Structure formats: structure tokens, C-alpha cells
Amino acid sequence: MPKAGIIYNDIKPVACRVADELKDKLTACGWDVCLATGVGGILGYSQPDRPLCHTPITQLAPPGFDQDMGFAIVLGGDGTVLSAFRQIAPWNIPLLTVNTGHMGFLTETYINQLPHAIERLTTENYEIEERAMLSVQVFRGDEDALVWEALCLNEMVLHREPLTSMCHFEIEVGKHAPVDIAADGVIVSTPTGSTAYSLSAGGPVIAPGVSVLQLVPICPHSLASRALVFADSEPVTIYPANPSRLVMVVDGNAGCYVLPDDRVRVLRSPYSARFIRLRDNEFFHVLREKLGWGLPHIAKPTSVELP
């Protein structure tokens, strides 16, 4: 019996309703369907009395989600998509992203188009686009003990809390000489994440198929500290040169405290986010539709005969 999965945002009534309807429809067609919420991919925030809070990368998959699953469907917005990929990427499961939110930058289709999408899925009439993910790790102490890790599709952000103020970082990219950056924080982003927080912080938009990462200082204290794009084969190591702890946030919904003697290592993960595509993924069209890129902002003059 073929196997499929459904991950949904359980705080949205429409996503809950559609998830149940989809399960019934696929089951009637002979599929073994596993149902789960996106909560399992939200890794949680640390607390001052408990600076570490995480589950190992390979232990986030919901019950029944494994390498035998043909595909999964996620119902929600971009946050639910990010959570779903953290849960299923280690099992190489392709994911159809269905928008029930607002922006839906990462989503492929809408609820009113689901009947056609399900027909394409069950007949394997689709393509798969693989996008790079990051492995984010925190090491502590002289013995380099791994104390925290997470998968990341968009970006890792390291900054001070609770108030925004200047931080100092020593950063190594691959085998290049370390650099010192003074800023409110730093972002390490994938091409997928280049249209998220790093874009707001002044980083460039990077097409998904380009094998690079980018490092973006947040409100840097120097005109020389600008966004840096480099090959994704080079890991990034960040040493926080601050007397107080920092907080690290991954994809906007998970994080941990980083102490002065810790180091953060960010590198391309061996796991990829596998997006199911029902049509050509025209990236410039998505930029125009979702972010207004390339739209005219002024009226074009017309030739008018003067009297």
C-alpha cells in the first residue's frame, strides 16, 4: 500500500478541516495516510535557567513518517513549511506546499487547486526541486562538545537580547582569514532565505539554484561591513566576542543561548528540502507576485501632440 503524509497548522481551522478531508480522500484511493501537526518542527526557545532546548535533527519526524513515504502535503503558511521540512528532510520525503496563510512565499499551490494537485501527486506527474538546507551547531567548552543543533532552510540569526545593541563577532569562512564584525547581529542565509530576514537587512536576492550562502551583518557599525556571498561548500564558524550571552534564532521559531566561550558552526546540510513542483518554478515571477520586484513605480510618459 502506498504511503503519504499530511502536516498541517493546527491553529488554523481551515487547515484542520482540509487535512481531515485529504486524509479521507487519499485513504479511499488506497493510500496509507499519516497525519501530523507542524508543532514537532518548532524546536523551542531556551530559558535563562535552561539555556539549551532542542531535539536531535534525526528525531523530529512524526510517527509513521519515514523513507517509505512517497510524498507529504503541508497545509499552512511559510512558518509551517519551514517546520515541516525540519521534520521530514532527513527522510528525503518530497513535500507539496499548500498555502492557507498570507504571503505564502514558499508555497506551491492553494486550497482551491487541491483536486488537480492530488491527481498530479497520485499519478506521479510532478517534478522535484531540491533546495539547500543548513546544519546549525553550537559547541561549548574546550572539548568542543556539541550542545545544540538544528536544520535550517532560511537563515540563522545571532544577536543580543533583550535590547538591541552592538555586538562583536569573529567570523571564519572556510579556510579564509577570520574577520571582525561589529553589528547588532549577523545572519547566515541560504538562497531560499535571501528573500526573508537577510533581504530586510540589506542582503541581495539569490536565485535558488545558485550554490552559495551569504553572511549579512545587521546594522553594522562600519561602512565596510556589507553582505558577503560565498560558496556553500565553505563552513562558517562564529565566535561571539562579547562578555554577555547572545541568543541564536533559526528560521524565526527556534533558538538557544550562546555563551561567550561558545562557537557556532554553520554549514550546508547533507539533507535537502525537496519541493514538489506542479509547474515550472519561475523565480522572477514569484518575486514579482509576492514582493513586487520589477513592477513600475512611476507613470510612463506618453507622446502627446501639443496645441
Buried (B, 14 or more C-beta within 10 A) or exposed (E): EBBBBBBBBBEBEEBBBBBEEBBEBBEEEEBBBBBBBBBBBBBEBBEEEEBEBBBEBEEBBBEBBBEEBBBBBBBBBBBBBBBBBBBBBBBEBBBBBBBBBEEBBBBBBEBEEBEEBBEBBBEEEBEEBBBBBBBBBBBBEEEEEEBBBBBBBBBBBBBBBEEEEEBBBBBBBEEEEEBEBBBBBBBBBBBBBBBBBBBEBBBEBBEBEEEBBBBBBBBBBEEEBEBBBBEBEBBBBBBBEBEEBBBBBBBBBBBBBBBEEBBBBBBBBEBBBBBBBBEEBEBEEBBEEBBEBEEEEEEEEEEEEEE
